[in-house]
């Protein structure tokens, strides 16, 4: 293989340095500003789209998953399903056993919180949106259930509510996209990275439940990652030193979920 | 200018026969039979409305199935009807007059059926209005909404314009025999047509403009449908040739449907004198060319993908070409392309029953092909999360699909109880043009 695998590059969550993303973002802003002055007429009368909002919040959430530690116990999946009242087939976080020579390893598959999310682009009603903290959410009241996003997601991380949802005791009448419990029949649901928990100073349910400490929640802005036991690392340094990679990097979806390989697997196996 | 001075030419009587005559036993039994099939479909949809999409065979992995296949299929055959008529008008093919009405009516009814499927497929059809209040121009789904509704409006106009003189004919000739309501309908819809030269000039201009307009419109509709799949990264869908591939497929299945409809209505309404073997042959030549074009696209798609054999594409190709779905795929290749091509290519088999049979095989085969485009790409997971998922449609999906197919002849039968089955106006124009042409030849000869 010629050239460098993009996954091998030092990951560069925004840390005050000039990164390629920043430069491209700057170019994009200039082009965007030029376009905005040229075609304001074309956009008048169009519904505003939260989809194009640039995340500006104090926190920019991401995730780190250490494949060296995952033992496939599925405590994360169960905690997620219990807390979000999800049916068994809605595996917002799914532990996949990937077979390989002489055994197998476990791969926690979750919404990658793409910075360039294919699911969001194809949504006809902007029911799927990116919140200011960079998390992709679904406003289920707005979703019409066309399932275009499910076809578009390269990570198959979206789930359709075919059946009536499980309604937990004390459920809200009109749940927020940040905590969509109960789910709405006929709409699509997905991992919300438990942003409602962050507001309360709590970790996501899956991170909390992981007894192997393999799951970390990360904040790009403060450059910090932390797991269920409270182990804390400097995000950029940890990703760099452990050769972190992103799932299907070649698709340019720019995920906010980073994986640390550990079983001799290379990046092309997923 | 000479005109053929017959007050009621025979084609006029033939065109009006189904309008004037009382419906016979055969008509009623077919009509009621189709109505029953449609009723079952409506009941099935009612059930689905109440219970949600859980009554379908769809799953988390295979989230699009029969309904989306039907959407592509029915809009496709509609497109074929419109484009056949439009091309024949623009090229001024003199033999088109007896068949354009049937082709256009088929186009509209297939479109009405096809346009319903995105709604049937929605998880929450009651929230469909969100498309209009929250519509996102970046979404292929919205492109579809815009394209299909524009195309629907254009194709309604496309059939209506040449119908105006014929409605006026009904208004004048059937004034004594029809009831008040029917008379009022003809009067309103005829828009005061009295056949002046000025009216004819304006009408012909409008028809030409629409014939030109309907082609890019229909192309855009089917391209947009293709991009529903083409904008994703799924193997099999992740293709740059999908738009023209779909357009050719639509024309192919559409011309076949036109042939099928012509054969059926020619037999049922005794139009043997007007719709002749010549029409079937000419249309089947179009079908032959389109079959080869479709084959070319298909080979081009599978060859380039199969040569590189990217991991996920490889699994998909194996599933479709060699695996579980291979019988369906090769059935399509042999029954839906090779045999029909042979039937058209060999002069001996170019008879109306065989051509109709070949067209039926094309229509069924193209439905199968659409299914093979939609479902396998979802069945073959693109993450290691699941192995191959199997999709088994339920009685709800099957009933709705069969009802949709039945709704096309049903609408046509109903339509031709009110409006002439042959475009009398265009038959007249063609006859006048023929007289004109002969005069020119005679004059040139002297």
Interface residues (C-beta under 8 A of the other chain):
Chain A: X46 X47 X49 X51 X89 X90 X94 X96 X98 X107 X109 X118 X121 X122 X123 X124 X125 X126 X127 X142 X143 X144 X145 X146 X147 X148 X150 X151 X152 X154 X155 X156 X159 X160 X161 X162 X163 X164 X184 X185 X186 X187 X188 X251 X269 X270
Chain B: X52 X53 X54 X58 X59 X60 X61 X63 X64 X118 X121 X122 X123 X124 X125 X127 X128 X130 X131 X133 X134 X135 X136 X137 X138 X139 X140 X141 X142 X145 X228 X229 X231 X232 X233 X234 X237 X378 X381 X382 X383 X384 X385 X386
